[in-house]
Amino acid sequence: MQRVGEVVYTATTPLEDGFRDTVTLQLTLPAEAEGTAIAFPVLQTCEAGETNWSEIAADGQDSHDLAAPAPTIDVTAAEDDHSADAVGVDLAAGPTASGTAVQSEPDLVARSLGLGGLAVGLAGIVVAILSRRRPAADAHSKGSNV
């Protein structure tokens, strides 16, 4: 197994202020890591400077009190895997462009709007199908009266 000590991500175009980008990593953690927190220090370089997200909270300290906290993961036992030594990962708050924590809660407004859009789209399809059938029925009935 190869050990990777550094990952470099470079955006193809600069990210506008107020937006964020994500990077997905797939990795295997040893079963012994269960119950620990692992920090992933990040050096963020922007057009206007850089931020070294590498501060790690001491025992009992809240990472939100730090100026530039390193993103961390809490390693837990896997719940869905059948292997006895599987390890799961709970993502903790990490840095964003503004230095605030990223929320991982589901966006209920977006889901509601998405479902509403699907319902309106389905209704539009039904109306379109029904409107195509009606003229054919009217033409047939007019033809029988002639």
C-alpha positions as CSV (number, residue, x, y, z in Angstrom):
1,M,0.0,0.0,0.0
2,Q,1.3,3.4,-0.9
3,R,1.3,6.2,1.7
4,V,0.3,9.7,0.4
5,G,1.6,12.6,2.5
6,E,0.4,15.5,0.5
7,V,-2.5,16.3,-1.9
8,V,-2.4,19.4,-4.1
9,Y,-5.7,20.8,-5.6
10,T,-5.6,23.7,-8.0
11,A,-8.8,25.2,-9.3
12,T,-8.9,25.8,-13.0
13,T,-10.4,29.3,-12.4
14,P,-10.3,31.3,-9.2
15,L,-13.3,30.9,-7.0
16,E,-15.4,34.1,-6.4
17,D,-15.5,35.5,-2.9
18,G,-18.3,34.0,-0.9
19,F,-18.3,30.6,-2.7
20,R,-16.6,27.4,-1.7
21,D,-15.2,24.4,-3.5
22,T,-14.9,20.8,-2.2
23,V,-12.3,18.2,-2.7
24,T,-13.1,14.5,-2.2
25,L,-10.6,12.1,-0.9
26,Q,-11.0,8.3,-0.6
27,L,-8.7,6.7,1.9
28,T,-8.3,3.6,4.1
29,L,-7.9,4.2,7.8
30,P,-6.5,1.5,10.1
31,A,-8.9,0.0,12.6
32,E,-6.7,1.3,15.4
33,A,-7.8,4.8,14.4
34,E,-11.3,4.2,15.8
35,G,-12.2,6.7,18.5
36,T,-9.5,9.3,17.5
37,A,-9.7,12.6,15.6
38,I,-7.4,13.1,12.6
39,A,-6.4,16.6,11.5
40,F,-5.8,17.5,7.9
41,P,-3.8,20.7,7.8
42,V,-4.6,22.8,4.7
43,L,-2.6,25.6,3.1
44,Q,-5.1,27.7,1.2
45,T,-3.5,30.0,-1.4
46,C,-5.6,32.7,-3.0
47,E,-5.0,35.7,-5.3
48,A,-5.0,38.0,-2.2
49,G,-2.8,35.8,0.0
50,E,-2.9,32.6,1.9
51,T,-4.2,31.0,5.0
52,N,-2.6,28.1,6.8
53,W,-5.5,26.1,8.3
54,S,-3.3,24.1,10.6
55,E,-4.3,25.0,14.2
56,I,-5.3,22.0,16.3
57,A,-7.5,22.5,19.3
58,A,-6.0,21.3,22.6
59,D,-7.9,18.9,24.8
60,G,-11.0,20.7,26.1
61,Q,-10.6,23.6,23.6
62,D,-13.3,24.3,21.0
63,S,-11.9,24.4,17.5
64,H,-14.3,27.3,16.7
65,D,-12.2,29.5,19.0
66,L,-9.2,29.1,16.8
67,A,-8.4,31.6,14.0
68,A,-7.4,29.0,11.4
69,P,-8.5,25.5,12.6
70,A,-7.3,22.5,10.6
71,P,-10.2,20.4,9.2
72,T,-10.6,17.2,11.3
73,I,-12.4,13.9,11.1
74,D,-13.7,11.9,14.0
75,V,-13.1,8.2,13.2
76,T,-15.9,5.9,14.4
77,A,-16.8,2.2,13.9
78,A,-18.5,1.7,10.5
79,E,-22.2,1.0,10.7
80,D,-23.0,-0.4,7.2
81,D,-19.9,-2.6,6.5
82,H,-19.9,-6.3,7.2
83,S,-16.2,-6.5,8.1
84,A,-15.3,-6.5,11.7
85,D,-12.3,-4.1,11.4
86,A,-14.1,-1.5,9.2
87,V,-13.7,2.1,10.2
88,G,-16.1,4.9,9.5
89,V,-15.6,8.7,9.3
90,D,-17.6,11.6,10.7
91,L,-16.6,14.8,9.1
92,A,-16.1,17.7,11.4
93,A,-16.3,21.4,10.6
94,G,-13.6,22.5,8.2
95,P,-12.4,25.8,6.8
96,T,-14.2,27.9,4.1
97,A,-13.1,31.0,2.3
98,S,-14.5,33.1,5.1
99,G,-13.0,31.0,7.9
100,T,-16.4,29.8,9.3
101,A,-17.4,26.2,9.8
102,V,-19.1,24.2,7.0
103,Q,-22.5,22.8,8.0
104,S,-23.2,19.2,7.0
105,E,-26.9,19.3,7.8
106,P,-29.4,18.6,4.9
107,D,-30.8,21.7,3.3
108,L,-34.6,21.3,3.7
109,V,-35.5,24.4,1.7
110,A,-33.5,23.1,-1.3
111,R,-35.1,19.7,-1.0
112,S,-38.6,21.2,-0.8
113,L,-38.0,23.4,-3.8
114,G,-36.6,20.5,-5.7
115,L,-39.6,18.3,-5.0
116,G,-41.9,21.1,-5.8
117,G,-40.1,21.6,-9.2
118,L,-40.5,17.9,-9.9
119,A,-44.2,18.1,-9.1
120,V,-44.7,21.1,-11.4
121,G,-42.8,19.4,-14.2
122,L,-44.9,16.2,-13.8
123,A,-48.1,18.3,-13.9
124,G,-46.8,20.0,-17.1
125,I,-46.2,16.7,-18.8
126,V,-49.7,15.5,-17.9
127,V,-51.2,18.7,-19.3
128,A,-49.2,18.4,-22.5
129,I,-50.3,14.8,-23.0
130,L,-54.0,15.7,-22.4
131,S,-53.8,18.7,-24.7
132,R,-52.5,16.6,-27.5
133,R,-55.3,14.1,-27.1
134,R,-58.1,16.6,-27.1
135,P,-57.7,18.0,-30.6
136,A,-57.6,14.5,-32.1
137,A,-60.9,13.7,-30.4
138,D,-62.5,17.1,-31.6
139,A,-61.4,16.5,-35.2
140,H,-62.8,12.9,-35.1
141,S,-66.2,14.2,-33.9
142,K,-66.3,17.0,-36.5
143,G,-65.6,14.5,-39.3
144,S,-68.6,12.3,-38.3
145,N,-71.0,15.3,-38.6
146,V,-70.1,16.0,-42.3
